Amino acid sequence: MSRAVPPVAILLWFLSLRRVHLERMGDLGLLEVLPVLFWIALGLLTLGFVVTLRAERVGRVWPAVYVVALIAILHATPSVLYPTLRYSWAWKHVDVVDALLRNGGAVPHPGWLDIYNQWPGFFVANGLVLRFTGLHSAMGYAHWATPVANVLLIGPLLLLYRTITHDRKLIWGAVWIFFSCSWIGQDYFAPQTFGFLLFVTVIALVLKQLPTQGPPGAHPVHAWVAPHRPARGSSGGGWRPGLFVMVVLMEAVLVSSHQLTPLMLIATLTVLSLPRRNRGTVLPVLACAVLLQAVWFCTVARPYITANLGNFIKAVTSPDSNAPTWLTGLGTPAPGQILLAWVDRSLSAAVILLAVIALFRRPWTRRTALPLLAVAPLPMPALNSYGGEMIFRAFLFSLPATAMLIAALVMRARPPIRLRAVASFVLLLCFLGGLVFGYYGKEQMEYFTAREAAATAYLDRVAPTGSTIVSVTNNIPNIDNDYDLHNRVVIAWNSTQNRRLLLRDPLAGLEEAVALDAPPGPVYLILNRGQTAECYITGVLPANTVSRLEAAVDRSRIFAPVFRNADAVVYVLVDRTAPALQPRPQQAKQSQQSQQSQQQGGGR
């Protein structure tokens, strides 16, 4: 029976997607438009998975089939439904790959995307993929990056969990729990997605080389603890030269690809090296990671480090300044986002609480690396806010360990078996319920229509080199195509003074932004549904900011519309000589400082 569940669930899922009306998304994104059949498919798949794990023998194939089906339902849904690439940052990363290829290396005049010149590893790798495959752009596969990245992550997770236990119920239970609780959404076409995959792989390979984690000659009651298998030619805990070189190469790729993930790796390796028995294995890998990171900081990334050193020191000396600042702005977040925030944080708290309980209720877990892996990322939020996201990243990097701890707590078949099975089913459903809030709750602003993409395509065709493109926020599909050839002004990144002026007098605020930040040359203004959605969802500006600005510009003689459809409008500046558009040096300096601050906090 359990073998029939995955195909039935997938069929129900496909049928459910025929009745989704994306234009009806509101405060909670896809949650408001996914039909009942979608949730039936997800619940049925969860029930079948629990039944499969409660069988006397758990095979190798069917748990994997269930997990892949879960990934398909959760992560391929936007790819199937949306006519364009999801999430504005994914578009930007495609544009960076294209720019690197077009320039044959580092992008000149990159503007606020300069950070990618200093961490280009991910983009260079994608450039090689395009060269070898003959594809024109990464857009051809970026649309499916999320489900593919999650499927690829199964392998490193299995490798990691098999260093902890040989019990397939616990292993596959932990894999399911990981994907049921990973609500952070760092799995799109991005350097951090690539980095997290490398992080888990490196940690799994290190754990595989560690000395025995369970007691030697464990009693059968402890048979779930994985015994250590020393590498050939070593007395235990050593590295084969080829494997060690492979790990160091992965560290080098990681260091060149992302700012944060190598630091998480160094923190995790440092904590793993605390037990004396681990040091012979961990310290060589840790030393290489520290050396590679130091060399990169002192060479390629030196401009970024120099520009932000003061902020780093302030963050370390004033940890309270790193508190997350979500749901803040000059506007009011959508009511549904308050609920979403509580659900997200409740899920995270539940995961941490259950992991702590597992350490007490399952003493054998304390003899493994799981406690060290779980706590290693936790101090990171005290060192830097990472744009308000560090606390969420710390949760993500500890999740592989906490997922296994929870599996050890709830997945073991002990009397009363049926009651435990029901409890496991309910718990997994609760996890998925929390996940979908965080994962689908902001889709109103992360989804772009074909009409929005058409507006930026038009702008790309008509805007000559040196043009300035102005917008209220940066939530626009493909707006950074040819970003080395155009200038950008994002009013939401400007000084508080300029943003408040925009709210009082939209046209005056726009004119001041152009006067402060736009160099000589053509100026275009683009407004779209995505900017309106971002203002409404996040409260970065009042929800009616974009519509008020559009109405004011339509009445103005300074700008003229050159493209308009139901979801977007493009204007061109026709009178640069207006007095309000003349620059004021002191305000220009303040605006530049404000934009630099915002830009350094982005570019993840």
FENHUFEN-V631168 format. One record per pair of residues at least 4 apart in sequence whose ideal C-beta (glycine too) atoms are under 6 Angstrom apart, sorted by the first residue. I is the first residue (numbers start at 1). J is the second residue. Records with the same first field share a line. If there is no record, write none. Layout:
I: J ; J
//
This chain:
2: 48 ; 51 ; 52
4: 8
5: 9 ; 48
6: 65 ; 66 ; 69
9: 41 ; 44 ; 45
10: 69
12: 37 ; 40 ; 41
13: 41 ; 73
15: 37
16: 35 ; 37 ; 38
17: 80
19: 35
20: 33 ; 81
21: 33
24: 33
25: 29 ; 32 ; 33 ; 443 ; 444
26: 32
27: 334 ; 335 ; 336
28: 32 ; 336 ; 441
29: 440 ; 441 ; 442 ; 443 ; 444
30: 34 ; 440 ; 443
31: 440
34: 38
42: 73
45: 69
46: 428 ; 429
49: 66
50: 421 ; 424 ; 425
52: 62
53: 169 ; 173
54: 421
58: 168 ; 169
63: 172
67: 175 ; 176
70: 179
71: 75 ; 147 ; 150 ; 151
72: 76
75: 146 ; 147 ; 150
76: 80 ; 147
78: 82 ; 86
79: 143 ; 144
82: 86 ; 447
83: 450
84: 448 ; 453 ; 477
85: 90 ; 91 ; 142 ; 143
86: 446
87: 188 ; 446
88: 475
90: 142 ; 188 ; 189
91: 477 ; 478
92: 480
93: 189 ; 190
94: 138 ; 139 ; 142
95: 480 ; 481
96: 116 ; 123
97: 123 ; 126 ; 127 ; 138
98: 137
99: 107 ; 484
100: 123 ; 127
101: 127
103: 107
106: 117
107: 117 ; 484
108: 484
109: 484
110: 114 ; 117 ; 484
112: 599
113: 483
115: 603
118: 300 ; 301 ; 304
119: 257 ; 258 ; 259
120: 124
121: 253 ; 256 ; 257
122: 191 ; 194 ; 257
126: 138
129: 133
130: 135
135: 140
138: 142
142: 189
144: 148
145: 149 ; 188 ; 189
146: 187 ; 188
149: 187 ; 193
150: 187
153: 197
156: 200 ; 201 ; 204
157: 175
159: 204
160: 204 ; 400
161: 171 ; 174 ; 404
163: 207 ; 208 ; 226
164: 226 ; 368 ; 404
165: 170 ; 224 ; 226
166: 226
167: 224
168: 172
169: 173 ; 411
170: 407 ; 408 ; 411
173: 407 ; 411
174: 403 ; 404 ; 407
176: 180
177: 403 ; 406 ; 407
178: 182 ; 399 ; 403
180: 431 ; 432 ; 435
181: 351 ; 431
183: 435 ; 438 ; 439
184: 392 ; 396
185: 439
186: 192
187: 193
191: 195 ; 257 ; 258
192: 258
194: 257
195: 254 ; 257 ; 258 ; 261
198: 250 ; 254
199: 261 ; 265
202: 247 ; 250
205: 247
206: 285
207: 369
209: 281
210: 278 ; 281
211: 228 ; 236 ; 237 ; 277
212: 216 ; 228
213: 367 ; 368
214: 218 ; 225 ; 367
218: 222 ; 225
222: 364
225: 364
230: 234 ; 236
231: 238 ; 240
234: 238
237: 280 ; 281
239: 243 ; 244
247: 285
248: 288
251: 288 ; 289 ; 292
252: 292
254: 261 ; 262
255: 262 ; 292 ; 293 ; 296
262: 293
264: 377 ; 397
265: 289
266: 289
267: 376
268: 376
269: 282 ; 286
271: 372 ; 376
272: 278 ; 282 ; 372
273: 278 ; 279 ; 282 ; 283 ; 286
278: 282
279: 283
282: 286
283: 287
296: 300 ; 301
297: 301 ; 305
298: 302
301: 305
302: 306
308: 312 ; 600
314: 318
315: 322 ; 384
316: 383
319: 382
322: 381 ; 385
324: 388 ; 391
325: 388
326: 388
327: 333
329: 539 ; 540
330: 499 ; 541
331: 535 ; 539 ; 541 ; 542
332: 539
333: 337 ; 538 ; 539
334: 536 ; 537
337: 537
340: 437 ; 441
343: 434 ; 437
344: 438
347: 434
348: 395
351: 402
354: 406
355: 402 ; 405
357: 361
358: 362 ; 365 ; 405 ; 408 ; 409
359: 365 ; 366
361: 409
362: 408
365: 370 ; 405 ; 408
369: 373
370: 401 ; 404 ; 405
373: 401
374: 398 ; 401 ; 402
377: 394 ; 397 ; 398
378: 394
380: 390 ; 394
381: 390 ; 391 ; 394
384: 390
385: 390
386: 390
387: 601
389: 393
398: 402
399: 403
407: 411
410: 424
413: 417
435: 439
436: 440
437: 441
442: 446 ; 537
443: 447
444: 533 ; 537
445: 475 ; 530 ; 533 ; 534 ; 537
448: 452 ; 477 ; 530
449: 567
451: 565 ; 566 ; 567
452: 477 ; 528 ; 529 ; 567 ; 568
453: 477
455: 563 ; 568 ; 570
456: 477 ; 478 ; 479
458: 563
459: 463 ; 570
460: 481
463: 467 ; 524
465: 485
466: 521
467: 486 ; 521 ; 522
468: 487 ; 489 ; 518 ; 523
469: 486 ; 488 ; 524
470: 489 ; 525
471: 476 ; 490 ; 526
472: 491 ; 531 ; 545 ; 546
473: 492 ; 531 ; 534
474: 490
475: 530 ; 531 ; 534
476: 528 ; 530
489: 513 ; 517 ; 518
491: 502 ; 513
492: 540
493: 595 ; 598
494: 498 ; 499 ; 513 ; 591 ; 594
495: 590 ; 591 ; 594
498: 512 ; 513
501: 508 ; 509 ; 512
502: 506 ; 509
506: 548 ; 549 ; 552
507: 552 ; 556
511: 580 ; 581
513: 517
514: 518 ; 523 ; 581
515: 581 ; 582 ; 583
516: 587 ; 588 ; 591
517: 591
518: 523
523: 573
524: 572
525: 571
526: 570
527: 546 ; 550 ; 569
528: 568
529: 567
531: 546
532: 546
533: 537
534: 538
535: 540 ; 541 ; 543 ; 545
536: 543
541: 545
544: 548
553: 559 ; 571
558: 575 ; 578
559: 571 ; 573
560: 572 ; 574
561: 569 ; 571
562: 570 ; 572
563: 570
564: 569
576: 581
583: 588
//
